[in-house]
Amino acid sequence: MKVLVIDIGGTNVKVASTDMRVPIKIPSGPAMTAEQMTKDVLAATAGWTYDCVSIGYPGPVVHHRPIAEPHNLGGGWIDFPYEKEFGKPLRFINDAAMQALGGYKGGRMLFLGTGTGLGSAMIFDGVIIPLELAHLPYKKGFTYEQYIGLVGLERRGVKRWRKSVLDIISRLKAAMVCDTVLLGGGNAKLMKSLPNHVIVGANTNAIDGGIKLWEDNPGTSKPTSASAKSSKS
């Protein structure tokens, strides 16, 4: 089965597939709507062959549908007819959860994505648990995202940003009782001297996660989503 993978970010939409593993980038930003994203992706991938579509979405997802509009993009994402427009079977997953899935090696892992915003997810002994930590209060009236997202990096500078990243990793690792922390997103590369339990994710993690999303045999190396499990109970 060949999978088209769409990773929606606040700066770019990254698009790759089973056959095209090096992603192409489509500029996004606060004016990007669901309709525009779909048109741009279909135009950029004209001639590609794929059987199904995975979409990593920067917001909460339930039963393969977004349930809230994204903070850093335009509107119209909740009720858009994605399967009709793409003409293929389609699965949505939170974008942080998709990156976490691509980089998961086992055990209890927390993922933090430091990009335009702050993505978060956990994989707990093979079960994907999407999290929404970005807009929780952290310090001085600011949220986690306002400290270690792009706004925090630009406002406070790299050195203070790094200290905040390490502090937040320490707090959340303890709270979530994790074995490891996978640090992803476009700004993860700015970190230095990370503890042994913190791993910087590969650029391919989101693509790998989108492809794994269609694998049929869940397990420690092929996790399932918590929302998918609850829908069968």
N, C-alpha and C positions, 0 to 999 in steps of 0.2 A: 504494500500500500504506500503510495506516494503522498506526502503531506505538504501543503503550503502553510508556512508559519508566518504569522503577522504579530510583531511585538510593538504595541502602541506606546510611545513615549511622549513626554511633554515637549521634546525638541525634535525628535525624528520618529517616524514609523519605520521599523526595520523589517524587511521581508526576505525570506529565504525559503528553501524547500528541501526535500529529501535529496534532490538532484543538484540543487544550487545552494551549497552550504555557506558560501560567503554572502552575507546579507547585503542587499541594496538599501539605501537610505532615502526616505521621502520626508522632506521637512514638514513638521507638524505645527505646534504652537497654539496659542489661545483661540485662533480662528478656525482650527481644524474640527470639522463636524464628522459624524459617522458617514454621512453621504459622500463628503469630499474624500475621506479616507478610502472608502470603497472604490470610488472612481479612480483615484490615483493608483491604488494597488492593482486593480484590474488592468489599467493602462500599462503599468510598469512590468506586469507579468504576462502580457499578451504573448502567446506562443509557448508558455510553460505548460507542462503536463503534471496534473495532480488529481488525486481521488477525493481528498477531503481537506478541511481547513482547520487550523488551530489559531485562535486569537488570544494573545495575552493582553489583558485590559487593565488600565490603571485605575481600578476601583473595585468595589465588591461585586462578586459574581455568585449567583445561586442557580443551580440546575442549568448551567451553560447559557445564562442570560445576565447581562449587567443590570443591576438594580438601583444604581445611582449614577448621576452624571459625573464625569471626571473633573477634578479641580483645576487642571492646567490646560484643558482643551476647550473646544466649543461645545455645542449642545447636540441634542437629537440622538443620543446613543442608546437609550433604554428600549424604545419600541421600533427601532430600525429593522427592516426585513433582510437580515444578513444572508440567510440561506437562499432566499429568492434571488438576491443580487449576485451571489457567487455561484449559485447553481450546483452546490456540492454540500454533502454533509458537513456540519460545522460544530466545533466545540470551543466554548469560551472558558478561560481560566484567568484568575487574577495574574497580572504580569509578574509580580514578585513570586507567586507560587510557581509559575512556569519556569522562571530562572532557578528557583530552588530545586525543582524537579530535575532540571538538567544537570545540576551539580551535586546531587545527593549521592552519598556513598554508603549510608547506613546509620543506624542509631537515631539519636535525637538531635536534630539540627535546626538552628534558627537562621533564617536568611534576612539580611538587611540590604536594601538596594539604595545606594546614595547617588541619585541622579538629579533630575530637575526637582523631584519631590523625594519622599522616603517611602519605599515599598517594603513590605514585611510579610513573612510567611514562616511557617514551621512545618517540618516533617518529623512526625513523632512515631518512631518504629514503623515506618512505611506508609503512614497516613498523612496526606497533605492537609494542613490547616491554614487557610488564608487568614491573615491578621490585618487589622486596621489600626496601627500604632501611630501613624504620622501626625495626627491632629490631637493627640493626647497632650495635656500640659506637661512641660518639662521644667523650665527655670524662668524666673523673672517675667512671667506672663507669656512666654513663648512656648511653642510646641516642639516636639522632637524634630519635625520637618523643618521648622524655622531655624533650628540650630544646625542641623547637619544635611539639609537639602541644599540646593544651589543658592537660595537666598541667604542662608546662614554662612555658606562659604564666602560669598561675595561681601557680606556685611562684616564678617569677623576676621577674614584672612585665613590662610592655610594652616598656620601653626595652632591657632586657637581652635580651628575647626577640627584638626586632628585630635586634640585633647578631648573635645566633646564627643567625637566618634568613639574613642576608646572608653570614655566614661559611660556612654549609652550602651555600648556593647556589654560592658561589665554588669550594668544594672539589669539589662534584659536577659542576659545569659543566666544570671542568678534567679530571676523571677520565673523564667520558663524551664529551668532545670535542664539545660541543654548540654550535650557533649561537645558540640562544635558550633561555630558561627561562620556562615558563608557570607562574605561581604562582596556585594556586586554593585552594579550601576556604573555610570560613566566616570564618577569621581573616586571610585575605590582605588584606582591606580595612584592616587595622591598620598595614600597612607604609607608610613614607614614603621619599622620595628614593631610588628604585630605580635601578640602573644601566640604561643604554639597552637592554641585551640581555634584561632581565627585564620580562615583561608580566603584569599582573594579569588573570586570566581573567574572562570575563563570567559572570554567574549562569546564563545559558542554556547554557553549554558542555556540561554533562552531558546535558541533553535533546537538544541537537543531535547529540552523539556517539551517543546511543542510537538516534536515527533514522538516522544515517549507517551504523550497523552493518548495516542491511538493504539498503544500496545494493549493486548487483551489479557495478559496474565499478571494481575497485580501481585506485589510481594515486596520484600525488603528493597530490592533494587529497581522495582517498577511500581512506585507508590500509587495509591488511589486517593481520591479527594474525600474529605470528610463529608462534604455536601452530597456527593454521589452515594456514599454509604447510607446517610440518613434518609435519602429518598427511597431506599429499598426496604427500610425497616418498618 
